[in-house]
Amino acid sequence: MLKVDLHCHSNVSDGVLPPAAVAKYARQSGVDAWALTDHDEVGGIAAARVAAAELGMRFVAGVEISITWSGETVHIVGLNIDENDPALVRGLAATREGRDARGREIGEQLAKAGIPGAYEGALEFVDNPALMSRTHFARFLVQQGYCANTPEVFRKYLSEGKPGYVPHRWASLEDAVGWILGAGGTAVIAHPGRYRFNQLQQGVLFDQFKELGGTAIEVVTGSHTPDQYPQYAQLANAYGFLASRGTDFHAPGEARVDFAALPPLPASVTPVWHDWF
């Protein structure tokens, strides 16, 4: 059975390692087929593809698009995309706009909470302000000793209702799925168990996603707890979705589950890659 990981990040977005280093780390952990899915950015795909080939891994070009749905930020992963598709490239560029302004506002909010210099500190962890995310602020706060780890930062400072939370208006669900399908890809709802939707809201999201042409959800992911794996396997089958799997890797030691420890998909679901390899 192939060991497949279809959700990973490099330093092209908010990961720590360059694309080639992520590929090497995944391969050393036993991964056979791998996707790079940086946030709203496809600039690392070329290097990732070359590295995967050199390591003997099958490669899937991917991206993770930030959208706003029902007032919440939701992530839609695109797999097997043509990263050079003009509409996709334009859409991602538009989605990235505003990240720097949002970052400056987060810095201002954290300063009011007694944490000065957070924007400048976060810049140390990102090459391009247009790609700044909350994760970069989290790493700065950990570095400065305000919190022990990045999940603690999110709980105390960067989630809704906390001192450093600043909402951002992303693309729409229709936009993201359209860009992915237009680029020849498969649209996947990333870590659905992470969103704060009730059962009715989640059902509406799944229905709309399916109507727009989305065909898969992540079932086994580092962003789900183990008890959510069978829950989302059941939901995948109930809605007729294919199932995806991925660590949501950002850096060694940062994720809940690393490459080597992530369990396989349940036997009851059909993998999104069932006819790819």
C-alpha positions, 0 to 999 in steps of 0.5 A: 500500500502506498503511503500518501501525504497530500497536504504539506507546506514549505517556506514558500508559504508558512512552513519552515523548510524549503520545498526540496527539504520537505520532500526529503523529510517526507521520503525519509519518513516513508512517504511514497506519494506527496503533494506540496500545498502551500497557502495561496501560492504555487511558487514552490511546486517546480522545486518540489517536483524536481526533488520528488523525482530525484527521491523516487517519490510520486508527486502531486502539484497542489495548493491550499486556498483560503476562503471566507464562508459563513463568516469563517476562514475555510481552506480548500486544497487543490490537487493535480493542478496545472500551477501555470493556469492563468486564472488560478495564478491571478486568483491566488495573487488576488487572494494574497493581497491584504496579508501584509495589511492584516499582519500590521493590524495584528501587530498593532493589536498584540502591542495593545496586549503588551507584546511590542514588535510582533509585526517586525518579529513575524517578518523574521519568519517570512521572506515575503510580507504578502505571504504573512500568516498568523503562523509567523506571529505564533513562531515569534511569540514562541521564540520570545517566550510568551507561549510554549508552542504555536497551538498555545499562541493560537489559543491565547492570542490569535483565534477569534475573540483573542487580542491578536485576532484580525479577520480577513476577507478571502476568496469565495468557495465558488472562486476557489473551486472554480480556479482549481477545476479550471486548472484541471485539479481536484477540489478537497475541503481541508480538515473539515473537523477543524471549523467551528460549524454546527452539523447544519452549517457543515452540511450546507458547506458540503452541499454547496461544495459538491454542487460547485464540483468539489469531490473530496474531503480530508479524512485523516489529517494532522489537524483532526483528532483520532476520533474524528477519522472514522467520523469524517470517513462516514461523512465522506461516504454519506456525501459521496466524497472521495477521501484525502490524507495529509499531515498538514506538515509545517515544520518538524515537531510542530504538527500533532502527527508527523509523516511517519505516525499518520495512520492510513485512511480507513478501508471504508473510503475511496482514496482521492488518489485511487486512479492517479498512481 
